[in-house]
Amino acid sequence: MINKLVKKYLVGACVLALAGTASLASAQSFPNKPVKLIVPYPAGAPVDNFARGLSEALTGLWGQQVVIDNRPGANEIIAATVVAKAPADGYTLLLGSDAAFTHNAFLYTKMPYDADRDLAPITRAVYFNMVLITKGGLNTPTLKDFVSLMKKEGSKHSYGSAGSGGTTHQAMESLKQEAGFEMVHVPYKGIAPAIQDMLGGNIDAMVAGATAAIPHLQGGKVKVLAIAGSKRAKALPDVPTFAESGYPNVVANLYLALAAPAGTPPALVSKITADVQKVLKNKDFLDRFVDPYGYEPIGDTSQQFEAFLKQDKQISGKRIKALGIKLD
């Protein structure tokens, strides 16, 4: 009987060892074909800009093409669902934000994917503070001027977001709540179409990444009145923080993180994490895609990212409830 138990134990140990060896070998040879990076926003959006920089860097590192696949809409649900249902082999990755990983669970009663069950956290790449952007024709040179005007006639003005319930929507609602004014919300499928509508004079304001505004600042088509976080952005040294402008409690930031389908071998997750960490330490990459826009590189491990998500769910759940946002 004892011999049988010992034999069973040894067989099991051998199976595990072989599986581990196979997983390690798979990670060492990864990738041997193009990798698809699913991005929940349209081409030209701030998230897409960072994604293309990351794909370029990883393509150079891996010697295999990292292809951007834009799947905008539904507050990142479409993109996250594509990844959740993909083979767990590392060749389909998600570059998502708070929405995909935590917020949607509190915004929707029913979801086509479960972030905890269906996605394998890889790493948070960057954290960035968003800015308040207004159209150039709005006579509000400072945040205080903007708040004053909205308190008088906010119902006549509209603000755009990258989608109902998303981080850009929550950020503007946070400012409205903090400053005490109302505006009409116009949701879009990403910030790129929203900024185009602002350039056309159809909406008055939005909270988004600085990359949405920077190309249009010189011509005066848009203005940036404030930035979230504790410091100003290198690309916008004259733009004060919300705290400097008298509104320290405005929450207007998000992170961009990588995830794979659940069941992706841990050795493969570790390799992708390590390679993204290499990219985030590259000076050229930081100079082009991170520092100019007020982003902060993170590059944590999958274990650290998973621990962060557990804590963030508690914080996000309370904030979304306080803002009164529900999408079904």
C-alpha positions as CSV (number, residue, x, y, z in Angstrom):
1,M,0.0,0.0,0.0
2,I,2.8,2.4,1.0
3,N,4.7,1.5,-2.2
4,K,1.6,2.4,-4.3
5,L,1.2,5.7,-2.5
6,V,4.9,6.5,-3.0
7,K,4.6,5.5,-6.7
8,K,1.5,7.7,-7.1
9,Y,3.3,10.6,-5.5
10,L,6.4,10.2,-7.7
11,V,4.2,10.0,-10.9
12,G,2.4,13.2,-9.9
13,A,5.6,15.0,-9.1
14,C,7.0,13.9,-12.5
15,V,3.9,15.2,-14.3
16,L,4.2,18.6,-12.5
17,A,7.9,18.8,-13.3
18,L,7.3,18.0,-16.9
19,A,4.5,20.6,-17.1
20,G,6.8,23.2,-15.5
21,T,9.6,22.3,-17.9
22,A,7.3,22.6,-20.9
23,S,5.9,25.9,-19.6
24,L,9.5,27.3,-19.2
25,A,10.5,26.1,-22.7
26,S,7.4,27.8,-24.1
27,A,8.3,31.0,-22.4
28,Q,11.9,30.9,-23.6
29,S,10.8,30.5,-27.2
30,F,8.0,33.2,-27.0
31,P,7.1,34.8,-29.3
32,N,7.6,32.8,-32.5
33,K,4.8,34.5,-34.3
34,P,3.0,38.0,-34.3
35,V,1.4,39.0,-31.0
36,K,-1.9,40.8,-31.0
37,L,-2.3,43.8,-28.6
38,I,-6.0,44.5,-28.1
39,V,-6.7,48.2,-27.4
40,P,-10.1,49.3,-26.1
41,Y,-10.0,52.7,-27.8
42,P,-9.9,54.0,-31.4
43,A,-6.7,54.9,-33.3
44,G,-5.5,58.4,-32.4
45,A,-6.7,58.3,-28.8
46,P,-4.2,58.9,-25.9
47,V,-4.3,55.2,-25.0
48,D,-3.7,54.2,-28.6
49,N,-0.7,56.5,-28.7
50,F,0.9,54.8,-25.8
51,A,-0.1,51.4,-27.1
52,R,1.7,52.0,-30.4
53,G,4.8,53.1,-28.6
54,L,4.8,50.0,-26.6
55,S,4.1,47.7,-29.6
56,E,7.0,49.3,-31.4
57,A,9.4,48.7,-28.5
58,L,8.2,45.1,-27.9
59,T,8.5,44.4,-31.6
60,G,12.1,45.5,-31.5
61,L,12.7,43.4,-28.4
62,W,11.0,40.2,-29.5
63,G,11.8,40.2,-33.2
64,Q,8.1,39.5,-33.9
65,Q,5.5,42.1,-34.9
66,V,3.2,43.3,-32.1
67,V,0.0,44.2,-33.9
68,I,-2.4,46.8,-32.5
69,D,-6.1,45.7,-32.7
70,N,-8.4,48.6,-31.8
71,R,-11.7,47.3,-30.3
72,P,-13.4,50.5,-28.9
73,G,-16.7,50.8,-27.2
74,A,-18.8,49.6,-24.3
75,N,-16.4,51.0,-21.7
76,E,-13.6,48.5,-22.6
77,I,-16.0,45.5,-22.3
78,I,-15.6,44.6,-26.0
79,A,-11.8,44.5,-25.9
80,A,-11.7,42.7,-22.5
81,T,-14.1,40.0,-23.7
82,V,-12.0,39.4,-26.8
83,V,-9.0,38.7,-24.6
84,A,-10.9,36.7,-22.0
85,K,-12.1,34.3,-24.7
86,A,-8.7,34.0,-26.6
87,P,-6.3,31.0,-26.3
88,A,-4.2,31.3,-23.1
89,D,-0.9,31.3,-25.1
90,G,0.3,34.8,-24.7
91,Y,-0.4,35.8,-28.3
92,T,-3.5,37.9,-27.5
93,L,-2.9,40.6,-24.8
94,L,-5.1,43.4,-23.4
95,L,-3.9,46.9,-22.8
96,G,-6.7,48.1,-20.6
97,S,-7.4,50.6,-17.8
98,D,-9.3,50.7,-14.6
99,A,-12.6,50.2,-16.5
100,A,-11.7,46.7,-17.8
101,F,-10.1,45.5,-14.5
102,T,-12.3,47.0,-11.8
103,H,-14.9,49.6,-12.7
104,N,-17.2,47.6,-14.9
105,A,-18.0,45.2,-12.2
106,F,-19.7,48.0,-10.3
107,L,-21.2,49.8,-13.3
108,Y,-23.0,46.8,-14.8
109,T,-25.2,44.1,-13.3
110,K,-24.4,41.5,-16.0
111,M,-21.0,41.2,-17.8
112,P,-19.8,38.9,-20.6
113,Y,-16.5,38.4,-18.8
114,D,-15.3,38.3,-15.2
115,A,-12.0,40.1,-14.7
116,D,-11.0,38.0,-11.7
117,R,-11.9,34.7,-13.4
118,D,-11.1,35.4,-17.0
119,L,-8.0,37.6,-17.1
120,A,-4.5,37.0,-15.9
121,P,-2.8,40.2,-14.6
122,I,0.6,40.8,-16.2
123,T,1.7,44.3,-15.2
124,R,0.6,47.9,-14.8
125,A,2.6,49.8,-17.4
126,V,1.9,53.4,-16.6
127,Y,-0.2,55.6,-14.4
128,F,-1.2,59.0,-15.7
129,N,-3.0,62.1,-14.5
130,M,-5.6,63.5,-16.8
131,V,-6.3,67.1,-17.7
132,L,-9.4,69.3,-18.0
133,I,-9.6,70.4,-21.7
134,T,-12.0,73.2,-22.9
135,K,-12.7,74.4,-26.4
136,G,-10.7,77.5,-27.4
137,G,-13.8,79.7,-27.9
138,L,-14.9,79.3,-24.3
139,N,-13.9,82.4,-22.4
140,T,-12.6,80.7,-19.3
141,P,-8.8,81.1,-19.0
142,T,-8.6,79.4,-15.6
143,L,-10.3,76.6,-13.8
144,K,-12.0,79.1,-11.5
145,D,-13.4,81.0,-14.4
146,F,-14.7,77.7,-15.9
147,V,-16.4,76.7,-12.7
148,S,-17.9,80.2,-12.3
149,L,-19.4,80.0,-15.8
150,M,-20.7,76.5,-15.3
151,K,-22.4,77.5,-12.0
152,K,-24.2,80.2,-13.9
153,E,-25.1,78.4,-17.1
154,G,-23.9,74.8,-17.0
155,S,-27.2,73.4,-18.4
156,K,-26.3,75.2,-21.6
157,H,-23.0,73.5,-21.9
158,S,-21.8,69.9,-22.6
159,Y,-18.8,67.8,-21.8
160,G,-17.6,64.7,-23.6
161,S,-16.2,61.5,-22.4
162,A,-14.7,58.3,-23.8
163,G,-17.9,56.4,-22.8
164,S,-20.5,56.4,-20.1
165,G,-19.1,55.1,-16.8
166,G,-15.5,55.2,-17.9
167,T,-12.7,57.0,-16.2
168,T,-13.1,60.1,-18.2
169,H,-16.8,60.2,-17.3
170,Q,-16.1,59.6,-13.6
171,A,-13.4,62.3,-13.6
172,M,-15.7,65.0,-14.9
173,E,-18.4,63.9,-12.5
174,S,-15.8,64.1,-9.7
175,L,-15.0,67.8,-10.7
176,K,-18.7,68.6,-10.9
177,Q,-19.3,67.2,-7.5
178,E,-16.3,68.9,-6.0
179,A,-17.0,72.3,-7.5
180,G,-20.8,72.2,-7.4
181,F,-22.0,72.7,-11.0
182,E,-24.0,70.8,-13.7
183,M,-23.3,70.1,-17.4
184,V,-24.8,67.9,-20.1
185,H,-22.8,64.6,-20.6
186,V,-22.2,63.4,-24.2
187,P,-20.5,60.0,-24.3
188,Y,-18.3,58.9,-27.2
189,K,-16.6,55.7,-28.3
190,G,-13.2,57.0,-27.2
191,I,-11.6,60.4,-26.7
192,A,-10.4,60.7,-30.4
193,P,-14.0,61.3,-31.7
194,A,-14.7,63.5,-28.6
195,I,-11.8,65.8,-29.3
196,Q,-12.8,66.1,-33.0
197,D,-16.3,67.2,-31.9
198,M,-14.7,69.8,-29.5
199,L,-12.6,71.1,-32.4
200,G,-15.9,71.4,-34.3
201,G,-17.4,73.4,-31.5
202,N,-20.0,70.8,-30.5
203,I,-18.9,70.2,-26.9
204,D,-17.3,72.5,-24.4
205,A,-15.1,70.4,-22.2
206,M,-13.7,67.0,-21.3
207,V,-11.3,65.3,-18.9
208,A,-8.7,63.2,-20.8
209,G,-5.1,62.4,-21.3
210,A,-2.9,65.4,-22.2
211,T,-2.1,63.8,-25.6
212,A,-5.6,64.6,-26.7
213,A,-5.0,68.3,-26.3
214,I,-1.3,68.9,-27.0
215,P,-1.5,68.8,-30.9
216,H,-4.2,71.5,-30.9
217,L,-2.9,73.9,-28.2
218,Q,-0.6,76.0,-30.4
219,G,-3.5,77.0,-32.7
220,G,-5.7,78.0,-29.8
221,K,-8.4,75.4,-30.7
222,V,-8.4,74.0,-27.2
223,K,-7.2,75.0,-23.8
224,V,-5.9,72.9,-20.8
225,L,-7.0,74.4,-17.5
226,A,-5.8,71.9,-14.9
227,I,-4.1,68.5,-14.4
228,A,-4.6,65.9,-11.8
229,G,-1.9,64.6,-9.5
230,S,0.7,66.2,-7.3
231,K,2.9,67.8,-10.0
232,R,2.7,69.5,-13.3
233,A,3.5,67.7,-16.6
234,K,6.7,68.4,-18.4
235,A,4.9,69.1,-21.6
236,L,2.5,71.5,-19.9
237,P,4.6,73.4,-17.3
238,D,2.2,76.3,-17.2
239,V,-0.9,74.2,-16.4
240,P,-1.6,74.1,-12.7
241,T,-2.8,71.0,-10.8
242,F,-6.4,70.7,-9.6
243,A,-5.1,71.1,-6.1
244,E,-3.3,74.4,-7.0
245,S,-6.5,75.6,-8.5
246,G,-8.5,75.0,-5.3
247,Y,-10.0,71.6,-6.0
248,P,-7.7,69.0,-4.3
249,N,-10.3,66.2,-4.1
250,V,-10.9,65.8,-7.9
251,V,-10.1,62.2,-9.0
252,A,-8.9,62.3,-12.6
253,N,-6.3,59.6,-13.2
254,L,-6.0,56.1,-14.5
255,Y,-3.5,53.3,-15.2
256,L,-2.8,51.3,-18.3
257,A,-2.1,47.6,-17.7
258,L,-1.4,44.4,-19.6
259,A,-3.4,41.2,-19.1
260,A,-3.7,37.9,-20.8
261,P,-6.4,35.2,-20.9
262,A,-6.7,33.3,-17.6
263,G,-4.7,30.1,-17.7
264,T,-1.7,31.6,-19.5
265,P,1.4,29.8,-18.1
266,P,3.0,31.7,-15.2
267,A,6.4,31.4,-16.9
268,L,5.0,33.2,-19.9
269,V,3.4,35.9,-17.8
270,S,6.7,36.4,-16.0
271,K,8.6,36.8,-19.3
272,I,6.1,39.3,-20.7
273,T,6.3,41.3,-17.4
274,A,10.1,41.3,-17.5
275,D,10.2,42.5,-21.1
276,V,7.7,45.3,-20.5
277,Q,9.8,46.3,-17.5
278,K,12.8,46.6,-19.8
279,V,10.8,48.8,-22.1
280,L,9.8,51.1,-19.2
281,K,13.4,51.6,-18.3
282,N,14.5,52.6,-21.8
283,K,15.3,56.3,-22.0
284,D,14.2,56.8,-25.6
285,F,10.8,55.2,-24.8
286,L,10.4,57.3,-21.7
287,D,11.3,60.5,-23.6
288,R,8.9,59.8,-26.4
289,F,5.9,58.1,-24.8
290,V,5.9,58.7,-21.1
291,D,7.5,61.8,-19.6
292,P,6.1,64.4,-22.1
293,Y,2.5,63.5,-21.1
294,G,2.8,63.4,-17.3
295,Y,2.7,59.6,-17.3
296,E,4.5,57.7,-14.5
297,P,6.1,54.3,-15.3
298,I,5.1,51.5,-13.0
299,G,6.1,48.1,-14.4
300,D,5.0,46.0,-11.3
301,T,5.0,42.2,-11.1
302,S,1.9,40.2,-11.8
303,Q,1.6,39.5,-8.1
304,Q,1.9,43.2,-7.2
305,F,-0.7,44.0,-9.9
306,E,-3.1,41.4,-8.5
307,A,-2.7,42.7,-4.9
308,F,-3.3,46.3,-6.2
309,L,-6.5,45.1,-7.9
310,K,-7.9,43.7,-4.7
311,Q,-7.4,47.0,-3.0
312,D,-8.5,49.1,-5.9
313,K,-11.9,47.3,-6.1
314,Q,-12.8,48.5,-2.6
315,I,-11.8,52.1,-3.4
316,S,-13.4,52.2,-6.8
317,G,-16.6,50.6,-5.7
318,K,-17.1,53.2,-3.0
319,R,-16.3,56.1,-5.4
320,I,-18.6,54.9,-8.2
321,K,-21.4,54.5,-5.7
322,A,-20.8,58.0,-4.3
323,L,-20.9,59.4,-7.9
324,G,-24.2,57.6,-8.5
325,I,-23.2,56.1,-11.9
326,K,-24.9,52.9,-13.0
327,L,-25.1,51.8,-16.6
328,D,-28.0,49.3,-16.6
